[in-house]
Amino acid sequence: SQTIHQWPATLVQPVGSPLSLECTVEGTSNPNLYWYRQAAGRGLQLLFYSVGIGQISSEVPQNLSASRPQDRQFILSSKKLLLSDSGFYLCAWSVVRVAVNGYTFGSGTRLTVV
Amino acid sequence: AQSVTQPDIHITVSEGASLELRCNYSYGATPYLFWYVQSPGQGLQLLLKYFSGDTLVQGIKGFEAEFKRSQSSFNLRKPSVHWSDAAEYFCAVGALTSGTYKYIFGTGTRLKVLA
């Protein structure tokens, strides 16, 4: 069966420090991968998505970047964190026919920038 | 542009009472619609989905939703709420953008259940 792993679960980082959040998927090949951010009191905002290795699309201009070095690995990064980067980050994957099958979400990373 | 509106930010119901969470969407074609539930500090779990056929769809945990094209709505219902249903609920529409399907989420409705 397919599983998605996301870590760490919780992270507290000082302003200006780097960030690396990792997401891996098991049990499937060539998934679509997504990074969402959920800020307090707001909905889910799509940050990045990837349809293949090295293929990254950014949805909103921001202080973050994403990479997909392997088929089932998706990394969210920042060189220097801002206070506004705090939030709950969710990774998700889908098969190609996402419209029918939907996403499967990871358990999320709570990032607090202090 | 595609959008999803969940007009109720917070809803409080008593345990055993019925529940309806509202969702309205804007999408030019036949929509693919989803409801997700998020428990505190957790990821999102798919409750149910609609993409064609019967407009009343059944999901997990006793939830159902009805697609009404004339009203552009996809409201979530449950006849009798349990305390464990307290969570945040998100409606989403699948949209084809630049050749890739992505989801557009509503801002969520937080459900509180009174004992």
Interface residues (C-beta under 8 A of the other chain):
Chain A: Q6 N32 Y34 R42 G43 L44 L46 Y49 V51 S57 L90 A92 S94 R97 V98 A99 V100 G102 Y103 T104 F105 G106 S107 G108 R110
Chain B: Y32 F34 Y36 G41 Q42 G43 L44 Q45 L46 K49 F51 F90 G94 L96 S98 T100 Y101 K102 Y103 F105 G106 T107 G108
